[in-house]
């Protein structure tokens, strides 16, 4: 599974990518730690894709997996774009689109017919990126929890 767009190569995660993937993951999810990385790498129903810079190193990643259901989707289970990140210096150059195309390819090959995703309510950059690449905006939601 490889996609080339805007001189970026997207490929599956390899062990040699750990430091760069961890760096980008921390930028996306600062609250996550080593256990979260290990859990992702252990999943058999998921994929981690990375975008290589032409000059070496990585500049983006996407993580997708299966969910039993997803808001607004009609098929079950459904492929879900859990994380999608592109370094700031290469945004708006096709890296995000190449990562998403590779996720879509993975999902189709795995037999999924829909791809769900989400973004924080105030992450307008992500909202625009999702819309530009064909996602339908299903609305906004505020979630709550309470310790018992």
N, CA, C and O atoms as a GROMACS GRO file, in nm:
protein
  592
    1UNK      N    1   0.084  -0.117   0.000
    1UNK     CA    2   0.000   0.000   0.000
    1UNK      C    3   0.089   0.123   0.000
    1UNK      O    4   0.152   0.154   0.101
    2UNK      N    5   0.095   0.192  -0.110
    2UNK     CA    6   0.178   0.311  -0.120
    2UNK      C    7   0.109   0.411  -0.211
    2UNK      O    8   0.054   0.373  -0.314
    3UNK      N    9   0.112   0.537  -0.173
    3UNK     CA   10   0.053   0.642  -0.256
    3UNK      C   11   0.153   0.755  -0.267
    3UNK      O   12   0.214   0.793  -0.168
    4UNK      N   13   0.170   0.808  -0.387
    4UNK     CA   14   0.261   0.921  -0.406
    4UNK      C   15   0.180   1.040  -0.454
    4UNK      O   16   0.109   1.032  -0.555
    5UNK      N   17   0.190   1.150  -0.381
    5UNK     CA   18   0.127   1.276  -0.418
    5UNK      C   19   0.219   1.386  -0.372
    5UNK      O   20   0.279   1.376  -0.266
    6UNK      N   21   0.230   1.490  -0.450
    6UNK     CA   22   0.310   1.607  -0.413
    6UNK      C   23   0.447   1.566  -0.361
    6UNK      O   24   0.493   1.618  -0.259
    7UNK      N   25   0.513   1.474  -0.430
    7UNK     CA   26   0.645   1.422  -0.397
    7UNK      C   27   0.656   1.369  -0.254
    7UNK      O   28   0.761   1.379  -0.191
    8UNK      N   29   0.547   1.313  -0.204
    8UNK     CA   30   0.550   1.250  -0.073
    8UNK      C   31   0.516   1.103  -0.092
    8UNK      O   32   0.430   1.068  -0.172
    9UNK      N   33   0.583   1.018  -0.018
    9UNK     CA   34   0.555   0.876  -0.024
    9UNK      C   35   0.484   0.835   0.104
    9UNK      O   36   0.533   0.863   0.213
   10UNK      N   37   0.369   0.770   0.090
   10UNK     CA   38   0.293   0.720   0.204
   10UNK      C   39   0.309   0.569   0.205
   10UNK      O   40   0.294   0.502   0.103
   11UNK      N   41   0.341   0.516   0.323
   11UNK     CA   42   0.363   0.373   0.337
   11UNK      C   43   0.323   0.330   0.478
   11UNK      O   44   0.304   0.414   0.566
   12UNK      N   45   0.311   0.199   0.500
   12UNK     CA   46   0.282   0.150   0.635
   12UNK      C   47   0.396   0.180   0.732
   12UNK      O   48   0.513   0.183   0.694
   13UNK      N   49   0.360   0.200   0.855
   13UNK     CA   50   0.455   0.222   0.964
   13UNK      C   51   0.551   0.105   0.975
   13UNK      O   52   0.512  -0.011   0.958
   14UNK      N   53   0.677   0.136   1.004
   14UNK     CA   54   0.780   0.035   1.031
   14UNK      C   55   0.846   0.070   1.163
   14UNK      O   56   0.838   0.185   1.207
   15UNK      N   57   0.910  -0.026   1.227
   15UNK     CA   58   0.973  -0.005   1.358
   15UNK      C   59   1.071   0.113   1.356
   15UNK      O   60   1.085   0.183   1.456
   16UNK      N   61   1.138   0.136   1.245
   16UNK     CA   62   1.235   0.246   1.235
   16UNK      C   63   1.169   0.384   1.243
   16UNK      O   64   1.238   0.485   1.259
   17UNK      N   65   1.036   0.389   1.233
   17UNK     CA   66   0.961   0.515   1.235
   17UNK      C   67   0.922   0.559   1.376
   17UNK      O   68   0.862   0.666   1.392
   18UNK      N   69   0.954   0.479   1.476
   18UNK     CA   70   0.901   0.502   1.611
   18UNK      C   71   0.924   0.644   1.661
   18UNK      O   72   0.830   0.708   1.706
   19UNK      N   73   1.046   0.695   1.655
   19UNK     CA   74   1.074   0.827   1.711
   19UNK      C   75   0.996   0.938   1.640
   19UNK      O   76   0.939   1.025   1.706
   20UNK      N   77   0.993   0.934   1.509
   20UNK     CA   78   0.920   1.036   1.434
   20UNK      C   79   0.770   1.024   1.455
   20UNK      O   80   0.701   1.125   1.470
   21UNK      N   81   0.718   0.902   1.456
   21UNK     CA   82   0.575   0.881   1.478
   21UNK      C   83   0.537   0.931   1.617
   21UNK      O   84   0.435   0.998   1.633
   22UNK      N   85   0.619   0.898   1.717
   22UNK     CA   86   0.595   0.943   1.855
   22UNK      C   87   0.594   1.096   1.861
   22UNK      O   88   0.508   1.155   1.927
   23UNK      N   89   0.689   1.160   1.793
   23UNK     CA   90   0.695   1.307   1.790
   23UNK      C   91   0.566   1.367   1.737
   23UNK      O   92   0.509   1.458   1.798
   24UNK      N   93   0.520   1.316   1.624
   24UNK     CA   94   0.398   1.371   1.562
   24UNK      C   95   0.274   1.339   1.644
   24UNK      O   96   0.184   1.422   1.658
   25UNK      N   97   0.271   1.218   1.699
   25UNK     CA   98   0.158   1.176   1.782
   25UNK      C   99   0.145   1.266   1.904
   25UNK      O  100   0.034   1.301   1.945
   26UNK      N  101   0.258   1.303   1.964
   26UNK     CA  102   0.256   1.390   2.080
   26UNK      C  103   0.205   1.529   2.043
   26UNK      O  104   0.137   1.593   2.123
   27UNK      N  105   0.238   1.576   1.922
   27UNK     CA  106   0.186   1.706   1.878
   27UNK      C  107   0.034   1.700   1.860
   27UNK      O  108  -0.035   1.798   1.888
   28UNK      N  109  -0.016   1.587   1.814
   28UNK     CA  110  -0.161   1.573   1.794
   28UNK      C  111  -0.232   1.545   1.926
   28UNK      O  112  -0.336   1.604   1.955
   29UNK      N  113  -0.176   1.455   2.006
   29UNK     CA  114  -0.237   1.413   2.133
   29UNK      C  115  -0.135   1.423   2.246
   29UNK      O  116  -0.077   1.321   2.284
   30UNK      N  117  -0.112   1.542   2.301
   30UNK     CA  118  -0.008   1.558   2.404
   30UNK      C  119  -0.032   1.475   2.530
   30UNK      O  120   0.062   1.446   2.604
   31UNK      N  121  -0.154   1.437   2.556
   31UNK     CA  122  -0.187   1.363   2.678
   31UNK      C  123  -0.159   1.213   2.667
   31UNK      O  124  -0.167   1.142   2.767
   32UNK      N  125  -0.128   1.164   2.549
   32UNK     CA  126  -0.107   1.021   2.533
   32UNK      C  127   0.038   0.981   2.562
   32UNK      O  128   0.130   1.060   2.543
   33UNK      N  129   0.054   0.858   2.607
   33UNK     CA  130   0.186   0.810   2.644
   33UNK      C  131   0.223   0.681   2.575
   33UNK      O  132   0.159   0.641   2.478
   34UNK      N  133   0.328   0.614   2.624
   34UNK     CA  134   0.378   0.491   2.563
   34UNK      C  135   0.275   0.379   2.554
   34UNK      O  136   0.275   0.303   2.457
   35UNK      N  137   0.188   0.368   2.652
   35UNK     CA  138   0.086   0.263   2.648
   35UNK      C  139  -0.006   0.280   2.528
   35UNK      O  140  -0.049   0.182   2.467
   36UNK      N  141  -0.037   0.405   2.494
   36UNK     CA  142  -0.124   0.432   2.378
   36UNK      C  143  -0.056   0.391   2.248
   36UNK      O  144  -0.120   0.334   2.159
   37UNK      N  145   0.073   0.421   2.236
   37UNK     CA  146   0.148   0.380   2.117
   37UNK      C  147   0.152   0.229   2.105
   37UNK      O  148   0.129   0.173   1.998
   38UNK      N  149   0.181   0.163   2.216
   38UNK     CA  150   0.188   0.016   2.215
   38UNK      C  151   0.053  -0.045   2.180
   38UNK      O  152   0.047  -0.145   2.107
   39UNK      N  153  -0.055   0.012   2.230
   39UNK     CA  154  -0.189  -0.039   2.200
   39UNK      C  155  -0.218  -0.030   2.050
   39UNK      O  156  -0.274  -0.122   1.992
   40UNK      N  157  -0.179   0.082   1.988
   40UNK     CA  158  -0.202   0.096   1.844
   40UNK      C  159  -0.122  -0.004   1.765
   40UNK      O  160  -0.173  -0.067   1.672
   41UNK      N  161   0.003  -0.019   1.801
   41UNK     CA  162   0.088  -0.113   1.725
   41UNK      C  163   0.040  -0.256   1.742
   41UNK      O  164   0.069  -0.340   1.656
   42UNK      N  165  -0.031  -0.287   1.849
   42UNK     CA  166  -0.078  -0.424   1.874
   42UNK      C  167  -0.210  -0.455   1.804
   42UNK      O  168  -0.247  -0.572   1.792
   43UNK      N  169  -0.281  -0.355   1.759
   43UNK     CA  170  -0.412  -0.379   1.698
   43UNK      C  171  -0.399  -0.454   1.566
   43UNK      O  172  -0.315  -0.420   1.482
   44UNK      N  173  -0.483  -0.555   1.548
   44UNK     CA  174  -0.483  -0.630   1.422
   44UNK      C  175  -0.590  -0.578   1.326
   44UNK      O  176  -0.592  -0.617   1.209
   45UNK      N  177  -0.677  -0.490   1.374
   45UNK     CA  178  -0.786  -0.435   1.292
   45UNK      C  179  -0.757  -0.290   1.254
   45UNK      O  180  -0.850  -0.213   1.228
   46UNK      N  181  -0.630  -0.252   1.250
   46UNK     CA  182  -0.596  -0.112   1.229
   46UNK      C  183  -0.472  -0.100   1.142
   46UNK      O  184  -0.400  -0.197   1.117
   47UNK      N  185  -0.448   0.023   1.098
   47UNK     CA  186  -0.330   0.052   1.017
   47UNK      C  187  -0.271   0.184   1.063
   47UNK      O  188  -0.343   0.276   1.102
   48UNK      N  189  -0.140   0.191   1.059
   48UNK     CA  190  -0.067   0.316   1.082
   48UNK      C  191   0.007   0.344   0.952
   48UNK      O  192   0.086   0.262   0.906
   49UNK      N  193  -0.018   0.460   0.894
   49UNK     CA  194   0.048   0.499   0.771
   49UNK      C  195   0.131   0.624   0.798
   49UNK      O  196   0.091   0.710   0.876
   50UNK      N  197   0.245   0.632   0.734
   50UNK     CA  198   0.333   0.748   0.752
   50UNK      C  199   0.366   0.809   0.616
   50UNK      O  200   0.368   0.741   0.514
   51UNK      N  201   0.391   0.940   0.619
   51UNK     CA  202   0.431   1.014   0.499
   51UNK      C  203   0.577   1.050   0.513
   51UNK      O  204   0.618   1.111   0.612
   52UNK      N  205   0.655   1.013   0.414
   52UNK     CA  206   0.799   1.042   0.414
   52UNK      C  207   0.825   1.176   0.345
   52UNK      O  208   0.763   1.210   0.245
   53UNK      N  209   0.919   1.249   0.400
   53UNK     CA  210   0.967   1.370   0.334
   53UNK      C  211   1.062   1.328   0.222
   53UNK      O  212   1.130   1.227   0.233
   54UNK      N  213   1.066   1.405   0.116
   54UNK     CA  214   1.160   1.377   0.008
   54UNK      C  215   1.304   1.382   0.055
   54UNK      O  216   1.389   1.311   0.002
   55UNK      N  217   1.332   1.467   0.154
   55UNK     CA  218   1.468   1.485   0.205
   55UNK      C  219   1.502   1.390   0.319
   55UNK      O  220   1.611   1.396   0.375
   56UNK      N  221   1.408   1.302   0.353
   56UNK     CA  222   1.430   1.208   0.463
   56UNK      C  223   1.347   1.245   0.584
   56UNK      O  224   1.310   1.362   0.602
   57UNK      N  225   1.316   1.147   0.666
   57UNK     CA  226   1.231   1.170   0.781
   57UNK      C  227   1.084   1.163   0.744
   57UNK      O  228   1.049   1.140   0.629
   58UNK      N  229   1.000   1.184   0.842
   58UNK     CA  230   0.856   1.177   0.823
   58UNK      C  231   0.794   1.315   0.840
   58UNK      O  232   0.849   1.400   0.910
   59UNK      N  233   0.680   1.336   0.775
   59UNK     CA  234   0.611   1.465   0.785
   59UNK      C  235   0.463   1.450   0.813
   59UNK      O  236   0.391   1.549   0.817
   60UNK      N  237   0.415   1.327   0.833
   60UNK     CA  238   0.274   1.308   0.862
   60UNK      C  239   0.243   1.163   0.891
   60UNK      O  240   0.322   1.073   0.861
   61UNK      N  241   0.126   1.141   0.950
   61UNK     CA  242   0.080   1.005   0.974
   61UNK      C  243  -0.072   1.002   0.978
   61UNK      O  244  -0.137   1.104   0.996
   62UNK      N  245  -0.124   0.884   0.960
   62UNK     CA  246  -0.268   0.859   0.977
   62UNK      C  247  -0.284   0.724   1.045
   62UNK      O  248  -0.211   0.629   1.016
   63UNK      N  249  -0.379   0.717   1.134
   63UNK     CA  250  -0.414   0.592   1.200
   63UNK      C  251  -0.561   0.566   1.174
   63UNK      O  252  -0.645   0.654   1.194
   64UNK      N  253  -0.592   0.447   1.130
   64UNK     CA  254  -0.731   0.410   1.105
   64UNK      C  255  -0.754   0.270   1.157
   64UNK      O  256  -0.663   0.186   1.158
   65UNK      N  257  -0.875   0.246   1.200
   65UNK     CA  258  -0.909   0.114   1.252
   65UNK      C  259  -1.056   0.088   1.237
   65UNK      O  260  -1.131   0.168   1.180
   66UNK      N  261  -1.098  -0.025   1.289
   66UNK     CA  262  -1.238  -0.064   1.284
   66UNK      C  263  -1.309  -0.020   1.410
   66UNK      O  264  -1.254  -0.028   1.520
   67UNK      N  265  -1.431   0.028   1.394
   67UNK     CA  266  -1.520   0.056   1.507
   67UNK      C  267  -1.648  -0.021   1.483
   67UNK      O  268  -1.689  -0.043   1.369
   68UNK      N  269  -1.711  -0.062   1.590
   68UNK     CA  270  -1.838  -0.135   1.579
   68UNK      C  271  -1.943  -0.050   1.508
   68UNK      O  272  -2.025  -0.102   1.433
   69UNK      N  273  -1.939   0.079   1.532
   69UNK     CA  274  -2.030   0.173   1.465
   69UNK      C  275  -1.968   0.312   1.469
   69UNK      O  276  -1.875   0.338   1.546
   70UNK      N  277  -2.019   0.400   1.387
   70UNK     CA  278  -1.976   0.540   1.388
   70UNK      C  279  -2.096   0.628   1.359
   70UNK      O  280  -2.180   0.596   1.274
   71UNK      N  281  -2.104   0.738   1.429
   71UNK     CA  282  -2.213   0.834   1.412
   71UNK      C  283  -2.230   0.869   1.264
   71UNK      O  284  -2.134   0.907   1.198
   72UNK      N  285  -2.353   0.855   1.214
   72UNK     CA  286  -2.384   0.891   1.076
   72UNK      C  287  -2.354   0.785   0.973
   72UNK      O  288  -2.391   0.801   0.856
   73UNK      N  289  -2.288   0.676   1.012
   73UNK     CA  290  -2.258   0.568   0.917
   73UNK      C  291  -2.367   0.462   0.924
   73UNK      O  292  -2.428   0.441   1.029
   74UNK      N  293  -2.392   0.397   0.812
   74UNK     CA  294  -2.499   0.298   0.807
   74UNK      C  295  -2.449   0.155   0.804
   74UNK      O  296  -2.527   0.062   0.822
   75UNK      N  297  -2.319   0.136   0.782
   75UNK     CA  298  -2.264   0.000   0.780
   75UNK      C  299  -2.196  -0.029   0.913
   75UNK      O  300  -2.152   0.061   0.985
   76UNK      N  301  -2.187  -0.158   0.944
   76UNK     CA  302  -2.126  -0.201   1.071
   76UNK      C  303  -2.046  -0.327   1.047
   76UNK      O  304  -2.098  -0.418   0.982
   77UNK      N  305  -1.925  -0.340   1.092
   77UNK     CA  306  -1.842  -0.233   1.149
   77UNK      C  307  -1.805  -0.132   1.042
   77UNK      O  308  -1.836  -0.149   0.925
   78UNK      N  309  -1.737  -0.027   1.085
   78UNK     CA  310  -1.701   0.081   0.994
   78UNK      C  311  -1.552   0.116   1.013
   78UNK      O  312  -1.500   0.110   1.124
   79UNK      N  313  -1.487   0.152   0.905
   79UNK     CA  314  -1.350   0.202   0.914
   79UNK      C  315  -1.355   0.342   0.973
   79UNK      O  316  -1.445   0.420   0.942
   80UNK      N  317  -1.257   0.373   1.058
   80UNK     CA  318  -1.259   0.503   1.125
   80UNK      C  319  -1.120   0.565   1.124
   80UNK      O  320  -1.021   0.502   1.164
   81UNK      N  321  -1.114   0.689   1.078
   81UNK     CA  322  -0.990   0.764   1.078
   81UNK      C  323  -0.970   0.821   1.219
   81UNK      O  324  -1.029   0.923   1.255
   82UNK      N  325  -0.888   0.753   1.298
   82UNK     CA  326  -0.871   0.789   1.439
   82UNK      C  327  -0.776   0.907   1.457
   82UNK      O  328  -0.794   0.988   1.548
   83UNK      N  329  -0.676   0.916   1.373
   83UNK     CA  330  -0.580   1.025   1.384
   83UNK      C  331  -0.522   1.057   1.248
   83UNK      O  332  -0.501   0.969   1.166
   84UNK      N  333  -0.497   1.188   1.226
   84UNK     CA  334  -0.449   1.234   1.096
   84UNK      C  335  -0.370   1.361   1.124
   84UNK      O  336  -0.425   1.460   1.172
   85UNK      N  337  -0.242   1.359   1.093
   85UNK     CA  338  -0.155   1.471   1.128
   85UNK      C  339  -0.054   1.496   1.016
   85UNK      O  340   0.001   1.403   0.957
   86UNK      N  341  -0.031   1.625   0.989
   86UNK     CA  342   0.070   1.667   0.893
   86UNK      C  343   0.149   1.781   0.957
   86UNK      O  344   0.091   1.874   1.012
   87UNK      N  345   0.282   1.772   0.951
   87UNK     CA  346   0.366   1.879   1.004
   87UNK      C  347   0.329   2.013   0.940
   87UNK      O  348   0.297   2.019   0.821
   88UNK      N  349   0.333   2.119   1.020
   88UNK     CA  350   0.290   2.251   0.976
   88UNK      C  351   0.363   2.301   0.851
   88UNK      O  352   0.303   2.368   0.767
   89UNK      N  353   0.490   2.268   0.838
   89UNK     CA  354   0.567   2.322   0.724
   89UNK      C  355   0.532   2.258   0.590
   89UNK      O  356   0.575   2.308   0.486
   90UNK      N  357   0.455   2.150   0.590
   90UNK     CA  358   0.418   2.087   0.463
   90UNK      C  359   0.266   2.078   0.444
   90UNK      O  360   0.219   2.007   0.356
   91UNK      N  361   0.192   2.148   0.526
   91UNK     CA  362   0.046   2.148   0.509
   91UNK      C  363   0.008   2.220   0.381
   91UNK      O  364   0.079   2.308   0.333
   92UNK      N  365  -0.107   2.181   0.326
   92UNK     CA  366  -0.160   2.238   0.202
   92UNK      C  367  -0.072   2.208   0.082
   92UNK      O  368  -0.068   2.285  -0.014
   93UNK      N  369   0.000   2.095   0.089
   93UNK     CA  370   0.086   2.052  -0.022
   93UNK      C  371   0.050   1.911  -0.068
   93UNK      O  372   0.126   1.850  -0.144
   94UNK      N  373  -0.062   1.858  -0.024
   94UNK     CA  374  -0.105   1.726  -0.069
   94UNK      C  375  -0.068   1.611   0.022
   94UNK      O  376  -0.104   1.496  -0.007
   95UNK      N  377   0.003   1.637   0.131
   95UNK     CA  378   0.043   1.529   0.221
   95UNK      C  379  -0.078   1.467   0.288
   95UNK      O  380  -0.093   1.345   0.291
   96UNK      N  381  -0.166   1.551   0.342
   96UNK     CA  382  -0.288   1.502   0.406
   96UNK      C  383  -0.375   1.424   0.309
   96UNK      O  384  -0.432   1.320   0.345
   97UNK      N  385  -0.386   1.473   0.186
   97UNK     CA  386  -0.466   1.403   0.084
   97UNK      C  387  -0.405   1.267   0.052
   97UNK      O  388  -0.478   1.169   0.034
   98UNK      N  389  -0.272   1.261   0.044
   98UNK     CA  390  -0.205   1.133   0.015
   98UNK      C  391  -0.227   1.034   0.130
   98UNK      O  392  -0.250   0.916   0.106
   99UNK      N  393  -0.218   1.083   0.253
   99UNK     CA  394  -0.244   0.996   0.368
   99UNK      C  395  -0.387   0.944   0.366
   99UNK      O  396  -0.412   0.826   0.388
  100UNK      N  397  -0.483   1.035   0.340
  100UNK     CA  398  -0.622   0.992   0.337
  100UNK      C  399  -0.648   0.893   0.223
  100UNK      O  400  -0.723   0.797   0.242
  101UNK      N  401  -0.588   0.914   0.107
  101UNK     CA  402  -0.605   0.821  -0.004
  101UNK      C  403  -0.555   0.682   0.035
  101UNK      O  404  -0.616   0.581   0.000
  102UNK      N  405  -0.444   0.676   0.108
  102UNK     CA  406  -0.390   0.546   0.152
  102UNK      C  407  -0.482   0.482   0.256
  102UNK      O  408  -0.499   0.360   0.255
  103UNK      N  409  -0.540   0.562   0.345
  103UNK     CA  410  -0.637   0.508   0.441
  103UNK      C  411  -0.758   0.452   0.368
  103UNK      O  412  -0.806   0.343   0.400
  104UNK      N  413  -0.808   0.525   0.270
  104UNK     CA  414  -0.924   0.479   0.192
  104UNK      C  415  -0.892   0.348   0.121
  104UNK      O  416  -0.976   0.258   0.116
  105UNK      N  417  -0.772   0.338   0.066
  105UNK     CA  418  -0.731   0.213  -0.001
  105UNK      C  419  -0.729   0.098   0.099
  105UNK      O  420  -0.780  -0.011   0.070
  106UNK      N  421  -0.671   0.121   0.217
  106UNK     CA  422  -0.669   0.018   0.322
  106UNK      C  423  -0.811  -0.025   0.357
  106UNK      O  424  -0.840  -0.144   0.368
  107UNK      N  425  -0.900   0.072   0.376
  107UNK     CA  426  -1.038   0.043   0.416
  107UNK      C  427  -1.111  -0.037   0.307
  107UNK      O  428  -1.180  -0.134   0.337
  108UNK      N  429  -1.096   0.004   0.182
  108UNK     CA  430  -1.162  -0.069   0.073
  108UNK      C  431  -1.111  -0.213   0.063
  108UNK      O  432  -1.190  -0.306   0.048
  109UNK      N  433  -0.979  -0.230   0.072
  109UNK     CA  434  -0.921  -0.364   0.066
  109UNK      C  435  -0.966  -0.452   0.182
  109UNK      O  436  -0.973  -0.574   0.169
  110UNK      N  437  -0.997  -0.389   0.296
  110UNK     CA  438  -1.045  -0.463   0.413
  110UNK      C  439  -1.196  -0.488   0.407
  110UNK      O  440  -1.252  -0.552   0.496
  111UNK      N  441  -1.262  -0.437   0.302
  111UNK     CA  442  -1.404  -0.463   0.283
  111UNK      C  443  -1.499  -0.360   0.342
  111UNK      O  444  -1.620  -0.382   0.344
  112UNK      N  445  -1.448  -0.248   0.389
  112UNK     CA  446  -1.535  -0.143   0.445
  112UNK      C  447  -1.594  -0.060   0.332
  112UNK      O  448  -1.534  -0.044   0.226
  113UNK      N  449  -1.713  -0.007   0.357
  113UNK     CA  450  -1.781   0.076   0.257
  113UNK      C  451  -1.794   0.220   0.300
  113UNK      O  452  -1.835   0.305   0.221
  114UNK      N  453  -1.761   0.249   0.425
  114UNK     CA  454  -1.768   0.386   0.475
  114UNK      C  455  -1.645   0.414   0.561
  114UNK      O  456  -1.582   0.323   0.615
  115UNK      N  457  -1.612   0.543   0.571
  115UNK     CA  458  -1.502   0.587   0.655
  115UNK      C  459  -1.554   0.699   0.743
  115UNK      O  460  -1.595   0.804   0.694
  116UNK      N  461  -1.551   0.676   0.873
  116UNK     CA  462  -1.591   0.779   0.969
  116UNK      C  463  -1.469   0.854   1.018
  116UNK      O  464  -1.356   0.807   1.004
  117UNK      N  465  -1.492   0.970   1.077
  117UNK     CA  466  -1.385   1.050   1.135
  117UNK      C  467  -1.447   1.152   1.229
  117UNK      O  468  -1.569   1.165   1.236
  118UNK      N  469  -1.362   1.223   1.301
  118UNK     CA  470  -1.410   1.331   1.387
  118UNK      C  471  -1.299   1.433   1.403
  118UNK      O  472  -1.185   1.410   1.364
  119UNK      N  473  -1.334   1.546   1.462
  119UNK     CA  474  -1.236   1.650   1.493
  119UNK      C  475  -1.293   1.729   1.611
  119UNK      O  476  -1.414   1.736   1.629
  120UNK      N  477  -1.205   1.787   1.690
  120UNK     CA  478  -1.250   1.872   1.799
  120UNK      C  479  -1.338   1.984   1.743
  120UNK      O  480  -1.317   2.029   1.631
  121UNK      N  481  -1.434   2.027   1.822
  121UNK     CA  482  -1.529   2.129   1.778
  121UNK      C  483  -1.458   2.256   1.732
  121UNK      O  484  -1.503   2.320   1.637
  122UNK      N  485  -1.350   2.293   1.797
  122UNK     CA  486  -1.282   2.418   1.763
  122UNK      C  487  -1.166   2.401   1.665
  122UNK      O  488  -1.093   2.498   1.640
  123UNK      N  489  -1.146   2.282   1.609
  123UNK     CA  490  -1.036   2.258   1.515
  123UNK      C  491  -1.084   2.286   1.372
  123UNK      O  492  -1.112   2.194   1.295
  124UNK      N  493  -1.092   2.413   1.339
  124UNK     CA  494  -1.146   2.453   1.208
  124UNK      C  495  -1.056   2.410   1.093
  124UNK      O  496  -1.106   2.384   0.983
  125UNK      N  497  -0.926   2.403   1.116
  125UNK     CA  498  -0.834   2.356   1.011
  125UNK      C  499  -0.870   2.213   0.973
  125UNK      O  500  -0.876   2.180   0.855
  126UNK      N  501  -0.894   2.128   1.073
  126UNK     CA  502  -0.932   1.990   1.045
  126UNK      C  503  -1.068   1.982   0.976
  126UNK      O  504  -1.088   1.901   0.886
  127UNK      N  505  -1.162   2.067   1.019
  127UNK     CA  506  -1.294   2.068   0.954
  127UNK      C  507  -1.280   2.098   0.805
  127UNK      O  508  -1.340   2.030   0.721
  128UNK      N  509  -1.200   2.199   0.773
  128UNK     CA  510  -1.181   2.237   0.632
  128UNK      C  511  -1.110   2.125   0.554
  128UNK      O  512  -1.146   2.097   0.440
  129UNK      N  513  -1.010   2.063   0.617
  129UNK     CA  514  -0.938   1.955   0.548
  129UNK      C  515  -1.032   1.838   0.520
  129UNK      O  516  -1.030   1.783   0.410
  130UNK      N  517  -1.113   1.800   0.618
  130UNK     CA  518  -1.209   1.691   0.597
  130UNK      C  519  -1.305   1.725   0.482
  130UNK      O  520  -1.329   1.642   0.394
  131UNK      N  521  -1.359   1.846   0.485
  131UNK     CA  522  -1.455   1.887   0.381
  131UNK      C  523  -1.389   1.888   0.243
  131UNK      O  524  -1.449   1.844   0.145
  132UNK      N  525  -1.267   1.938   0.235
  132UNK     CA  526  -1.197   1.946   0.106
  132UNK      C  527  -1.172   1.808   0.046
  132UNK      O  528  -1.157   1.795  -0.075
  133UNK      N  529  -1.166   1.705   0.132
  133UNK     CA  530  -1.136   1.570   0.083
  133UNK      C  531  -1.260   1.480   0.081
  133UNK      O  532  -1.248   1.358   0.078
  134UNK      N  533  -1.378   1.542   0.083
  134UNK     CA  534  -1.500   1.468   0.055
  134UNK      C  535  -1.581   1.419   0.173
  134UNK      O  536  -1.682   1.352   0.153
  135UNK      N  537  -1.541   1.451   0.295
  135UNK     CA  538  -1.621   1.411   0.410
  135UNK      C  539  -1.745   1.499   0.420
  135UNK      O  540  -1.741   1.617   0.383
  136UNK      N  541  -1.854   1.444   0.470
  136UNK     CA  542  -1.976   1.517   0.495
  136UNK      C  543  -1.980   1.557   0.642
  136UNK      O  544  -1.962   1.472   0.730
  137UNK      N  545  -2.003   1.684   0.669
  137UNK     CA  546  -2.013   1.735   0.806
  137UNK      C  547  -2.148   1.693   0.862
  137UNK      O  548  -2.253   1.728   0.807
  138UNK      N  549  -2.147   1.618   0.972
  138UNK     CA  550  -2.270   1.568   1.032
  138UNK      C  551  -2.318   1.652   1.149
  138UNK      O  552  -2.419   1.620   1.210
  139UNK      N  553  -2.247   1.761   1.181
  139UNK     CA  554  -2.291   1.848   1.290
  139UNK      C  555  -2.191   1.850   1.404
  139UNK      O  556  -2.082   1.795   1.394
  140UNK      N  557  -2.231   1.916   1.512
  140UNK     CA  558  -2.142   1.933   1.628
  140UNK      C  559  -2.200   1.858   1.748
  140UNK      O  560  -2.320   1.836   1.758
  141UNK      N  561  -2.110   1.821   1.840
  141UNK     CA  562  -2.150   1.745   1.957
  141UNK      C  563  -2.060   1.783   2.074
  141UNK      O  564  -1.939   1.797   2.058
  142UNK      N  565  -2.119   1.798   2.188
  142UNK     CA  566  -2.044   1.821   2.311
  142UNK      C  567  -2.068   1.700   2.398
  142UNK      O  568  -2.182   1.664   2.426
  143UNK      N  569  -1.960   1.637   2.442
  143UNK     CA  570  -1.970   1.515   2.520
  143UNK      C  571  -1.943   1.546   2.668
  143UNK      O  572  -1.864   1.634   2.700
  144UNK      N  573  -2.008   1.472   2.756
  144UNK     CA  574  -1.991   1.489   2.898
  144UNK      C  575  -1.959   1.357   2.965
  144UNK      O  576  -1.987   1.250   2.911
  145UNK      N  577  -1.900   1.364   3.085
  145UNK     CA  578  -1.880   1.246   3.169
  145UNK      C  579  -1.883   1.292   3.313
  145UNK      O  580  -1.867   1.410   3.343
  146UNK      N  581  -1.906   1.196   3.401
  146UNK     CA  582  -1.910   1.226   3.544
  146UNK      C  583  -1.857   1.106   3.620
  146UNK      O  584  -1.898   0.993   3.594
  147UNK      N  585  -1.765   1.129   3.712
  147UNK     CA  586  -1.717   1.020   3.798
  147UNK      C  587  -1.828   0.977   3.892
  147UNK      O  588  -1.902   1.060   3.944
  148UNK      N  589  -1.839   0.848   3.912
  148UNK     CA  590  -1.938   0.795   4.008
  148UNK      C  591  -1.869   0.727   4.124
  148UNK      O  592  -1.935   0.677   4.214
   0.00000   0.00000   0.00000
